[in-house]
C-alpha cells in the first residue's frame, strides 16, 4: 500500500511539475534572465548592468528630469526598487536626485556629466547586443513579441 500511495503522490507531483513548466511567469522570467545575461556581459566593461543602463537611458531620454514615480512607472519597477538601484548610480556619481522646483515633496532624476559620459560610452555596446538579439529573433518577430509583452503586462496589471 505504501508504495502505491507514494507512486500516486509522485505521479501527481510529476503532473503538477509538467503543468508548472507551462507557467507564463516562469517562461517569461527565464527568457528575461537569459537575455539580461547577454546585455549584462556587453555592459560590464562600462561598469553597468542592464537595470542600471535602463535607468540611465530612461533619464537621458526624458526631456525634463523625470520624477521618481514617473521613472518607476516607465521602468515597470516599484519606487523602492528604483530607489535601491539609484543608490549605486548616485554613489558612482552617474545620477543625481533633485528637489522639484514647484513641489518640494517631488524628487526628480538627472544624469550627471559623468552619467552622460558613461551612457554615451555604453551605447555602442548596447547597440551591438541589441542588433545581435534582433538578428537572432528577427525584426518581425520582435514587433509581434513586443505587442504580446505589452498585452501580457496589461493583463498582469488587471489580475492584480
C-alpha positions as CSV (number, residue, x, y, z in Angstrom):
1,X,0.0,0.0,0.0
2,X,2.7,2.4,0.9
3,X,4.3,2.0,-2.5
4,X,1.0,2.7,-4.2
5,X,0.3,5.9,-2.3
6,X,3.9,7.0,-2.8
7,X,3.6,6.2,-6.5
8,X,0.3,8.1,-6.8
9,X,1.8,11.1,-5.0
10,X,4.9,11.1,-7.3
11,X,2.7,10.8,-10.3
12,X,0.6,13.7,-9.1
13,X,3.7,15.8,-8.3
14,X,5.2,15.0,-11.7
15,X,1.9,16.1,-13.4
16,X,2.0,19.4,-11.4
17,X,5.6,19.9,-12.4
18,X,4.7,19.4,-16.1
19,X,1.9,22.0,-15.7
20,X,4.3,24.4,-14.0
21,X,6.7,24.2,-16.9
22,X,3.9,25.9,-18.9
23,X,3.7,28.7,-16.4
24,X,3.7,32.1,-18.1
25,X,5.6,33.8,-15.3
26,X,8.3,31.1,-15.3
27,X,8.9,31.2,-19.0
28,X,8.9,35.0,-19.3
29,X,11.3,35.2,-16.3
30,X,13.6,32.5,-17.8
31,X,13.8,34.3,-21.1
32,X,14.4,37.6,-19.3
33,X,17.2,36.2,-17.3
34,X,18.9,34.8,-20.4
35,X,18.5,38.0,-22.3
36,X,19.7,40.1,-19.3
37,X,22.8,38.0,-19.1
38,X,23.7,38.9,-22.7
39,X,23.2,42.5,-22.2
40,X,25.0,42.4,-18.8
41,X,28.1,40.9,-20.5
42,X,28.0,43.7,-23.1
43,X,27.6,46.5,-20.5
44,X,30.0,45.1,-17.9
45,X,33.1,46.9,-19.3
46,X,31.3,50.1,-18.7
47,X,30.6,49.2,-15.0
48,X,26.9,48.8,-15.7
49,X,24.3,46.1,-15.6
50,X,21.1,46.0,-17.6
51,X,19.0,47.6,-14.9
52,X,21.4,50.5,-14.4
53,X,21.7,51.1,-18.1
54,X,18.0,51.1,-18.5
55,X,17.7,53.7,-15.7
56,X,20.4,55.9,-17.2
57,X,18.8,55.6,-20.7
58,X,15.4,56.5,-19.4
59,X,16.6,59.5,-17.6
60,X,18.7,60.6,-20.6
61,X,15.8,60.1,-23.0
62,X,13.3,62.2,-20.9
63,X,13.4,65.8,-21.9
64,X,12.5,67.1,-18.4
65,X,14.0,65.3,-15.4
66,X,11.5,62.6,-14.6
67,X,10.1,62.3,-11.1
68,X,11.0,59.2,-9.2
69,X,7.3,58.0,-9.6
70,X,7.4,58.6,-13.4
71,X,10.6,56.8,-13.8
72,X,9.4,53.8,-11.7
73,X,6.3,53.5,-13.7
74,X,8.1,53.8,-17.1
75,X,10.6,51.1,-16.0
76,X,7.9,48.8,-14.5
77,X,9.5,49.0,-11.1
78,X,8.3,49.7,-7.6
79,X,9.6,53.0,-6.3
80,X,11.5,51.3,-3.6
81,X,13.3,49.1,-6.2
82,X,14.2,52.1,-8.2
83,X,15.4,53.9,-5.1
84,X,17.7,50.9,-4.3
85,X,19.1,50.9,-7.8
86,X,19.6,54.6,-7.8
87,X,21.8,54.4,-4.6
88,X,24.5,52.8,-6.6
89,X,24.2,55.2,-9.5
90,X,24.2,58.2,-7.1
91,X,27.3,56.8,-5.3
92,X,29.1,56.3,-8.6
93,X,28.2,60.0,-9.5
94,X,26.2,58.9,-12.5
95,X,22.8,60.3,-11.4
96,X,21.6,62.9,-9.0
97,X,18.2,63.3,-7.3
98,X,16.9,66.9,-7.3
99,X,14.1,68.5,-5.4
100,X,11.4,69.7,-7.8
101,X,11.3,73.5,-8.1
102,X,7.5,73.6,-7.8
103,X,6.8,70.8,-5.2
104,X,9.5,70.1,-2.6
105,X,8.0,66.6,-2.0
106,X,8.7,65.5,-5.5
107,X,12.2,64.2,-6.4
108,X,13.5,64.5,-9.9
109,X,16.2,62.4,-11.5
110,X,19.0,63.7,-13.7
111,X,22.2,62.4,-15.2
112,X,25.5,64.0,-14.0
113,X,28.2,64.9,-16.5
114,X,29.8,61.6,-15.7
115,X,26.5,59.8,-16.1
116,X,26.1,61.3,-19.6
117,X,29.7,60.1,-20.5
118,X,29.1,56.6,-19.2
119,X,25.8,56.3,-21.1
120,X,27.4,57.6,-24.2
121,X,30.3,55.1,-23.9
122,X,27.9,52.2,-23.2
123,X,25.5,52.9,-26.1
124,X,27.7,51.2,-28.8
125,X,27.9,48.0,-26.7
126,X,24.2,48.1,-26.1
127,X,23.5,48.7,-29.8
128,X,25.7,45.7,-30.7
129,X,24.0,43.3,-28.4
130,X,20.6,44.7,-29.4
131,X,21.4,44.2,-33.1
132,X,22.6,40.6,-32.5
133,X,19.5,39.8,-30.4
134,X,17.2,41.3,-33.1
135,X,19.0,39.4,-35.8
136,X,18.5,36.1,-33.9
137,X,14.9,36.9,-33.2
138,X,14.0,38.5,-36.5
139,X,12.6,42.1,-36.6
140,X,9.1,41.0,-37.5
141,X,9.1,38.5,-34.6
142,X,10.3,41.3,-32.3
143,X,7.4,43.6,-33.2
144,X,5.0,40.7,-32.6
145,X,6.6,39.7,-29.3
146,X,6.7,43.3,-28.1
147,X,3.0,43.7,-28.8
148,X,2.3,40.4,-26.9
149,X,4.5,41.5,-24.0
150,X,2.6,44.8,-23.8
151,X,-0.7,42.8,-23.7
152,X,0.8,40.5,-21.1
153,X,1.8,43.4,-18.9
154,X,-1.6,45.0,-19.2
155,X,-3.3,41.6,-18.3
156,X,-1.0,41.2,-15.3
157,X,-1.9,44.7,-14.1
158,X,-5.6,43.8,-14.3
159,X,-5.1,40.5,-12.5
160,X,-3.6,42.2,-9.5
